[in-house]
C-alpha cells in the first residue's frame, strides 16, 4: 500500500451510484453447471440404490447374515460412485473449474473422499461379516480367505492400502507435519488405489454384472473418469507447455522475502489465463521439475508476458529466487474462479493478507469497477509503488492494515486501533455489504474475515475466496 497514507483511510466511492449488475451469461452458465453436476451425482447414487433394491437387496435384509452381505453390497456401490466423483472433482475439468472454483471443488473433494472411504471400509467389514455367516469371531479368517481366493482381491487390498495412506495423510494433524511435496506425492497414490480396485469390482461384483444396463453404466463411468484424468491432468498440460514454451526472463526481489518471476513464451494470448487465476508451475531445474506449485498471477496478463510473485515459505519456494533467465517452465492451468467472472456488483472490495495480495493486485489492474483494496501486512506492504500508480491512474481506494495481528480472534493489525473488527471494517468501507468481496490469504485468516463480512451483512454469494492450503 501507500507509505504516505494514514492507516485509518476510509474508502470512498469513486464510481457511479451503486447498482446490482445483471448476471452475465457466463455466471448463468456456471450456476446451471453446478446444478447439473449436483443432480448428476444424486441420479447416479439413486440409480445404483434402485438396482440394489430391485436386485434382491431389500429381500436379503430379512435374515442376519444375508442382511449384512446386502448392506455390504450397498455401501460398496455408493462408495464406488463417490470414489469416482472424488476423482472427477480434482481432474481439472474446465467446466467444473469455472463453475465451482478450486476452493469449492477442494472442499467437496475432501468431503466426498472421506465419505467414500468410510463407505469402502463399511463395505469390507459388512461383506466379510456376512460371508462369515454373521459370526464376528470368524470374520478375520473369512477376510483372509476372501483375499487369497477371490479374483482381483489381492489387487483390491493393495488399492485399499493406497487409499488408507492418502486418507491418513489428508487429515489436518498429518498435513501440518508434512512438506507440501511429500503430501502431494503421496496424494497421487489415490489414482493407483482407484485403479487397483477396478479389477475386483468389475470381475466379481454382483451388482456390476447383473444386467447389461448395469455393466454399461459402470464401464462407462470408469472409462469417462479415466479419460478425464488422462486428458486434463496429463494431456492438456503437456500440450500447453509445449505449445507456449514458457521461460523465465528475470527474477526481481520485492522485499519481505518475496520475488517476482517474469516469464515470456509463444502465443500467450491463447493461454486463456485471467487476472486472479493461478497455475501449477514446474521449473525445469535439477530438483524442481518433479514438483508442481500453485502460484497466482500478480499482474494482469497482457498476451506477451506473465508475472508471478512468490514468498519463501519452504516446500521448494526457497529455490525460486535462484532461478536463472532461460529456465524452461511446465504449467498446468489456468485454475481458479477469483476473477471478474464471479462479479455481480459494480463495486468491489479486495481483501488480502501478505503474499495473498498477489492475485488481488492483478484484479485491481484488470477490473472495470469501483475498487477498494484492503491489505494486511506486518511491516512493509507488497507492491506499494504499483498500488500507488493504480490509485492515481484508476482511482482505486487503498486501505492499508499494518502491524501484527492484534489477537487470535482478530484479522486486523495492531495499527488499526482499539475498535472491534466489524466496526473497523464498516468505518473503512461503509458500503461493504453492497460490494462483491474478493478474499485471499491463509485459511484461518480468511475464515475470520468471512465471519466479519457476514456480520456486516455481505451476502455469502458475493464473497469470493482463494485460500492458501492443501
N, C-alpha and C positions, 0 to 999 in steps of 0.2 A: 504493500500500500504506500501511500504518500507519507514521507517522513515529516513533512511540514503541515500535516493536517492534524487537528486535535483528535483524541480518541473518542470524544463524545459527539462525533458528527451525526447529524440526523439526516436521513435520506429524504430528499425532496423529489417529488415527481417532476420530470422534465419533459415528459411526453404529453400526448393528448389525454383528455378525460378518460377515465378507466371504462373499459367495456370488455365483456367476456367474448373472446374471439370464437367464431364458429369453429366447430370441429372440422379439421381438414379431412379430405378423402383418405389420407394415409392413417389418420387417427381412427376413422370409422373402420377401415380395413383391419387395423390392429385389434380393435375390440371384437370384430367378428372372428378373427383368427383365434383369439383367446377363448371365445365362447365355443367355437368348433372343436378346438383341441380338448377342452374340458369335457364336452359332450361325447367326443370320440372315446375318451378313456372310460367314461361311465357306460357307454354302449358295450365296449369290449368286456368290462367286468360283469355287466348284466348278462351278456351273451354266454360267457363261459359258465356262469352260475346257472343259467337256464339249462344248458346242456348237461351240467352235472345233475340237476334236479330231475330232468326227464330221462336221464340215463340210469336211474335207479338210486341216485344219491339220497333222496328223501326216504325211500323204502328201506334202505340199508340202515337208517338211523334207529330202526326198531329193535335191534339187538346190540349188545355191548361191543363185541369185537368188530362186527361189520360196521357199526356206527363210528368207531374210532377210525377204521380204514377209510370210510366215506368222508369223514371230516378231513382226514389227511389229504385225500384227493382234492377236495375243495380248496383247502389252504394252499396246496401246491399250484393249482390253476390260477388262483388270484395272485399268488406271489410271482408267478411267471409273467403275467400281464404287467404287474407293477415293475418287475425287473426290466422288461423291455421298455416300458415307459421311462424308467430311470435313465437308461442308456440314451434314449432319444432326446431327453431333456438337455443333455450335455453333448449332443452330437454336433452342435454348432449349425443347426439347420437355420438358414437365414430367415425364413418365415416366422419361426418361433423366436429367434433372437430379436427381431424387430418388434414383434408384438408384445413380448414379455419383458425383455431386457435381462441382462446377466444376473442381477440381484434376485429377481423373482424366480428365474429358472434355477439358480443355485439353491435357493431356499426350498423350492418344490422338489428338486433333485434329492436333497438331503432328507426331506420328509418321506418321499416315496421310497427312497433307498432303505431307510431304517424300517419302514413298514413292510417292504418286500422281504427284507432279511428276517424279520420276525415271523412272517408267514412261512418262509422257507424252513426255519427251524421247527415251527409247529408242524409243518408237513412231514419232516423227517421223524419227529417224535411220535406223531399220531399214527402214521403208516406203520412204523415199526411196532408200536404197541398193539395195533390192531392185528398185524400179522403174527404176533406172539399170543394170539387168542385172548387178549386183554390181560395177560399175566405180566405185571410190571417187572417182576424179578427175572422173567425170561427175555425181557426186551434187549439187554446188551448182547446176548448170544444171537438173537434174531437179527440184530443190526449187523453183526459180523457176517452172518450167513448171507444176508441180502447183498452186502458189499462185495463178497467174493464170488457169488454165484450168478447174480443178475447182470445182463448185458449193460454195459455203459456205467455201472455203478462205481467202479474204481475211478473213472474219469469224473463222475459227479462228486465223489468225495474230495478229489483234488480241487475241483472247482469251488466246492463249499469252503475249503481251507483258504483259497484265494479271497473269497468274499468275506470270510471272517476277518482276515488281515486288513482288508480295506475298511470294514466297518469299525474295527477297533481303532485304527489309526485316524478315523474320521471323527472320533469323539473329541470333544473340546480339550479334555485333560491330556489326551495324547498329542493333539495338534500343537499345543503350546510348547511341547518338548521336542518337536521335530523341526528340522530345517524344511523350508519350502520345497527344495529339490528332492529331499528324501520322501516327503509326503506325496509329491506329485508322481514320483517314480512308483511308489507302492500303490497309488491310486489307479495306475494303468493296469494293475493286475485284475481289476474288475472286469476288463474285457476278456482276459484269459478265463476268469471264473465263469462268466456267462457262456463262453464258447465251450468249455468243458462240460457244462451242464446239458448242452443241447443233445448229445447222443442218447443219454438216458431218457430224456423227455420224449424224444421222437421214436425211439426204438421200443420202449416198454411202457410208456404212459398210456393207460387205458383210454383216457379222455382225448388223447391226441389221435387215436387210431379208430375210434368207434364209428366214424362215418366219413364219407368223402368231404362233406362240408367242413367238418372239424379239422381234418388233415390239411385241407387247402387253407383254412384260416390260420392255423399255426405255422405252416411252412411260409405263408405269405408274410405273416408278422415277423418271423425271424429273418427272412430274406430282406425285407424292407429296412429293418433295423441295422443289419449288417451293411447294406448298401449305403445307408445314411452315414454311418461311421466312416466307411472307406472313402466316400465321396467328399464329405465336408470336413473330416478331421485329417485326411491324408491327401486326397487328390486335389482339391481346390487350393489348400495352402501351398502345395508344391508348384502348381500351375502359376499362382500369383507370384511366388518368389522368383521363379524362372522368368516369368514374363516381365516383371517390373525391375528386377535386378537392382535391388536397393543396396546402397553402400553408404558407409559413414563418410561425411565430408569434413566434419570438425566436431570437437568436444570443447564446450565453453563452460568454465566454472561460474556458478550462480550465487555462491555463498551458502552458509549453513549446511555444508555437506552435500549440496546439490550440484549437478552438472546438467547442461543441456546438450543433447546429441542432435546434430543436424544431419539429415540424410537426403540423398538425391537418388533418382532412378529413371526408368523409362516409363512413359505413358502414365504418370501418377494421377492424372485426371481421371483415369479409368479404374483406379483402385476402389472408388466408392466410399472412401472414409469421410466422415463428417466431424466437425468440431464437437468435442465432448466424448468421442469414442476412444476405445483403446484397441491395441493389437497385442498379440503374443509375439515376442521378439526373441530370436536366436541369433546371437552374434557369432560368426564363424571364426572363433579363436580356438586355440588349442583346447581350452577347458569349457568354453561356453556353448559349443554347437549343440550339445545334447540337452540343454536346459532352456526351456521357454519361460519368459517372464512377461506379465501383463503390465504395459506402460501406456498411459493415455497421451494423446497429442497435447502439447502445451501451447500450440499456436494453430490458428485456423489453417487448414490445408489450402494451398494456392495452385495445386496441379503441377508444380515444379519441384517442390521440396517438402519435407516433413520435419517436425521437431518434437522430440520427447524430452522430458526433464525427469531425472532420476535422483533420488536421495539414497545415500549409502546406509542401508538398513540391514546389511548382511545378506545371506542367501544369494550370493552371486552379484549383488549390486556393487560390492566393493571393487569389482573388476571393471565396471563401466567407465570410470574416469580414465583408465589406461587404454581405452580403445584408440586405435590409430586410424587416420584417414585412409580410406580404401578398403576397410574391413567389410566383407560381404555380410548380408543380413537375410535371414529367412523370416517370414512373417506369416501369422495366422490371423485372420480377421478381415475387416474391422468388426468389432463387437460393441455391445452396449447401446442403451436407449437414452443416455444422458445427452440428448440432442434437442434441437428445435422441433423435432418431430413430435415430442411429447407435450409441447406447449399448448395451453388452452386460453391464455390471457395475454394481453398486450403489455402487462407489467411482469417483471421477473426479478427475483432475488436469488443471487448466487452466494451460497454459504459454504466456505471451505476451511479446512484446518491444515496447516503445514503444507506438505507437498500435495495434499489433496486439492490445493488451489489450481493445479496444473490443467485439468480438463475445463475448469471454470474460466481460466484465463483464455482458453481457446473459444469458449462460448461467448465470453464478453466481447470478443472481437467479431464474432460471427452473427450474433442475434440482432435482428432488426426489431428492437423493443425498448421500452423504458427499463433500464437495467440498474440494479444496485448490487454492489459486491460487498459482502461481509467476510473479512479474512482474519481467522485466528492464527496467531503466531506468537512465539515466545520472545524472540529478540529482534531479528531483522526480517522484514517481510520479503517474501519471494516476488520477483517481478515488479518491484516498486516503481522503477523507471517506466516500464512498459504500461503499467496501470495509470501512471501519471499522464502518459501520452493518450491513452484511451479516454481518460477523463476529459482531456481538453478537446480531442477530436470527435468523440462520440457522446460526450456529456453523460458519462457513466457516473453514478453515485458511488463513492468509496467510503466504507465504514471499517476502519482498522480496529481490531480487537486484540490488543497486545497483552503480553505478560503470561506468566504461568497460570494454570487453571486455579481458580480461587478455592476449589474444594472438590471432593469426589462427586458431589451432586450438582455441580455446575459445569457448563460447557464454555463459559466465558473466562477471560483472563483477569488478572488482578487489576489491570489498568482500567477496567470498565467502571469500577465504583462499587458502592455498597448495596445497590439495589438488587432485587431478585432477577433471575434470568428473563422471566416474562416481561417485567416492567422495562428492563434494559432493551429487549428486542422491540417492544412496542414504541419505546422512546426514539429509537434509531430508525425504525421502519414502521411508521404509524399504519400504513396500509398493508401490512404483511399478510393479513387474512385474504386480501384480494389479489395476491400475486401467485404466479407459479414459482415454486421454490426448487432450485437445483442444489443438491446437498452432496458433499464429497469429503470423506475423511475416515478415520478409524471407526470401526463398528460401534464400540461403546459410546464414543463421542456423538456419532450421528443419531444413535438411539435417544440420547438426551436432547439433542436439538429437535428431533421429531416430537418428543413429548411437549416441549415448549411451543412448537408450532401448532400442535393440536390444541393446547390451552389457549393459544392466541386466536383460534378459530379458522386456521388454514385447513381447507378440506384435504383429506388424505390423498385423493386422486390428483392433487396439484403438487404433491411433494415427490420429487424425482431424485433418486439416490444412486450413488456409486460409492461402495464402501471398500476398504482395504481389508481383506480377509480371505481365508481359504479353508 
